Amino acid sequence: MWEYLKKNIGYVERSPANATRKRVVRHRPSSARLQAVLSIRLPMNLIKSRKRVTDHGEVFTPAWLVEAMLDTVKGETERIDSRFLESACGSGNFLVPALKRKLAAVELKYEKSDFEKQHFALLAVMCMYGIEILPDNIAECRANMLDVLADYLDLSETDDLYRAAYYVLSQNLVHGDALTMRASDNQTITFAEWGYLGKGKFQRRDFRFDILTQMSAFSAEDSLFAHLGKHEIFTPHKTYPSMTVRELACAAPGEAPEEAV
């Protein structure tokens, strides 16, 4: 496949010097060439079935390309509290490697304190978001993310931290459609913003996805609403009392703790 792309479209294989593949277009491919590329049989690890490709356009991003793309924002992938949203997250092709990078940062910074390591590892999970239209994919994504955390901290399914992460992922990884901005139950997609307050306490605030997507337009310098600033426009949909790992573990999947008064 790569040799065909190299010959017909223009492609440079990765070298030890840059360790990434670079696509170089030497000429505009003809329609016939494009059709030939599209007809190439994709490796089975990039698709689940041809029917899913036809019905949903489902083709998974190869691991080498994921790592190369994450490298373009390397600093953010190594910042524990940076937030990532994958609007077509599949089974976690992007989110899982990004989480692994964050957990590596946790290990470097908090390896000497089990308490801090556990809580900042959970914060890393809290900062990962995804939307996926296919129900089996979103279930796999949640399971894959949970497995990464469990392997890192050697957690069992009965541990409070495991159950807390299970709850967080049920909120952060949404079964829905990013284009319509609605969940599978046709409700507006809402994301929980999590923050670590220290001393084992977490804060949650909920924001509507459709409003968040308007943030750049409202905050633009030449916008009619630029003088209002982000804070006055983009207020939380809900705010909750601070919560411990134990309290998060006790929250029922799909249900939020009691809203703050």
Secondary structure, 3 states (H helix, E strand, C coil): CHHHHHHHHHEECCCCCCCCCEECCCCCCCHHHHHHHHCCCCCHHHCCCHHHHHHHCCCCCCHHHHHHHHHCCHHHHCCCCCCEEECCCCCCCCHHHHHHHHHHHHHHHHCCCHHHHHHHHHHHHHCEEEEECCHHHHHHHHHHHHHHHHHHHCCCCCCHHHHHHHHHHHHHEEEEECCCCEECCCCECEEEEEEEEECCEEEEEEEEHHHHCCHHHHHCCCCCCHHHHHHHHCCCCEECCCECHHHHHHCCCCCCCCCCC
